[in-house]
Amino acid sequence: MEYFRRLPEFDYLSPRTVEEVLSLIKTHKGKAKLYGGGTIVLHRMKGRVYNIPYLIGLKAIDGLDKITIDGTSHIRIGAMVKHGDIAQSMDVKRVCPLFAETCSMLGTPQIRNMGTIGGNVASMFATAETMPVLVALGAEAKLVSQEGERIIPIEDIHRNLKGKEIITEIVIPLPPSDAKTGYKKFALRERFDYATVSAAVLIQMDGDRCGEIRIGLGGVTLPTRRPYEAEEALKGNPLNDEVIERVSTLAAENSRTGSDIMFSADYKKKLLKVMVKRAILQAVKGVA
Amino acid sequence: MKHDIVLKINNETHRITVDSRRTLLEVIREEIGLTGTKEMCNKGDCGSCTVLLDGRPVLSCMMLAVEADGKEILTIEGLAGEKNSLHPIQQAFVESGAIQCGYCTPGFIMSAKALLDKNKDPNVDEIKNAISNHICRCTGYVQIIEAIGRAAKILGGVE
């Protein structure tokens, strides 16, 4: 891919409210991109993947960069909150340490100081690193358009997010106090690279058997981010080695992976199986 | 589209007019004339262009100048003390032999500065994490990690 050191010509628009954003999207339909942290959009502009005359910057909008705890039920993270702010937020660390940890493992300090959660979710990258944990936690995205607002489960966002909409908020239900969580990612260089594949789990036990479970996968095609069959196979069963083996095999086999310059699609499935297994073990036994 | 912006770079206020397409890196180097901040990969991989924006390290090649309007920016030039004396982190890099061609050095030092501002006594793992966005093709990383540890000691008055 040809990559240019200089950006093409465009106008940077800096609306102050979400309403202004929506009206700019309408005015410049098909000719504008939303611009959050910039790490993805500028890369695509320099690579001339995007050739558009307008960028709609979201940095000047009040209220999109707040983290709020909603009583004892939800944590609300504005779309423009940076990964580093989530990783360091005392509130997130207290009520949802798994998500703080995930954000602290993503990219590098610079990327975490620039990239936003809304941008990561909206990127629709198979490797978007906040996604597996958000899926496991049962998070939802608030989408706003001129027609109004709607709340969409995060694993369905790829089918729902329309060009006329903006993600304003990610809403995460607080995990129940007895919930067990785990997250494992595989990256060549742990501290820099995108996770080739990753897996997150949230498990609630029912006695010595698995009650509720949600699994989120990373590095897989978007519709296979949540392996429902694997979740079903675990429910009502004891979490012994044989069950965990069966569930992680199922999760990996039913997912779709793509080959890239480093790894074949088949190899990624093998890795994915190991990540699912380790994430479950981390959740139930606290071991890596 | 032109934008009138104010950049506070190394405690000096610059009122300038920039085009939308200009990155912060281009403006720092070409408009302001501070060439200590380096351009290398220009796609967020190498860390050479790192500056501190309101105290936090960012990649100035992956950011528009207009986005930095009103922010405080610290570049490598802002570290020097009186009569252009070296900052303790720069001194530690020299003493540890952490510089060879020197091209990546300003970026590494800005990340080290951000780390040591928050964490007075980082361990090796914390240092590695802080410089994880940086690439050095000459020295390897051993001396650089050593230099940042040494800088922490100098700044803490131990050495």
HADDOCK unambig.tbl for C-alpha pairs under 7 A between the chains (distance, minus, plus):
assign (segid A and resid 5 and name CA) (segid B and resid 42 and name CA) 6.27 0.50 0.50
assign (segid A and resid 7 and name CA) (segid B and resid 21 and name CA) 5.65 0.50 0.50
assign (segid A and resid 8 and name CA) (segid B and resid 21 and name CA) 6.69 0.50 0.50
assign (segid A and resid 9 and name CA) (segid B and resid 21 and name CA) 5.91 0.50 0.50
assign (segid A and resid 10 and name CA) (segid B and resid 20 and name CA) 6.49 0.50 0.50
assign (segid A and resid 10 and name CA) (segid B and resid 21 and name CA) 6.29 0.50 0.50
assign (segid A and resid 11 and name CA) (segid B and resid 1 and name CA) 5.16 0.50 0.50
assign (segid A and resid 11 and name CA) (segid B and resid 20 and name CA) 5.60 0.50 0.50
assign (segid A and resid 12 and name CA) (segid B and resid 20 and name CA) 5.34 0.50 0.50
assign (segid A and resid 38 and name CA) (segid B and resid 62 and name CA) 6.51 0.50 0.50
assign (segid A and resid 38 and name CA) (segid B and resid 63 and name CA) 6.28 0.50 0.50
assign (segid A and resid 39 and name CA) (segid B and resid 62 and name CA) 5.82 0.50 0.50
assign (segid A and resid 42 and name CA) (segid B and resid 62 and name CA) 6.15 0.50 0.50
assign (segid A and resid 43 and name CA) (segid B and resid 43 and name CA) 6.15 0.50 0.50
assign (segid A and resid 108 and name CA) (segid B and resid 132 and name CA) 5.90 0.50 0.50
assign (segid A and resid 108 and name CA) (segid B and resid 133 and name CA) 5.51 0.50 0.50
assign (segid A and resid 109 and name CA) (segid B and resid 130 and name CA) 6.37 0.50 0.50
assign (segid A and resid 110 and name CA) (segid B and resid 57 and name CA) 5.38 0.50 0.50
assign (segid A and resid 110 and name CA) (segid B and resid 58 and name CA) 4.57 0.50 0.50
assign (segid A and resid 110 and name CA) (segid B and resid 59 and name CA) 6.18 0.50 0.50
assign (segid A and resid 110 and name CA) (segid B and resid 133 and name CA) 6.97 0.50 0.50
assign (segid A and resid 113 and name CA) (segid B and resid 56 and name CA) 6.92 0.50 0.50
assign (segid A and resid 113 and name CA) (segid B and resid 58 and name CA) 6.32 0.50 0.50
assign (segid A and resid 114 and name CA) (segid B and resid 58 and name CA) 6.67 0.50 0.50
assign (segid A and resid 191 and name CA) (segid B and resid 129 and name CA) 6.81 0.50 0.50
assign (segid A and resid 191 and name CA) (segid B and resid 132 and name CA) 6.17 0.50 0.50
assign (segid A and resid 192 and name CA) (segid B and resid 132 and name CA) 6.23 0.50 0.50
assign (segid A and resid 192 and name CA) (segid B and resid 133 and name CA) 6.64 0.50 0.50
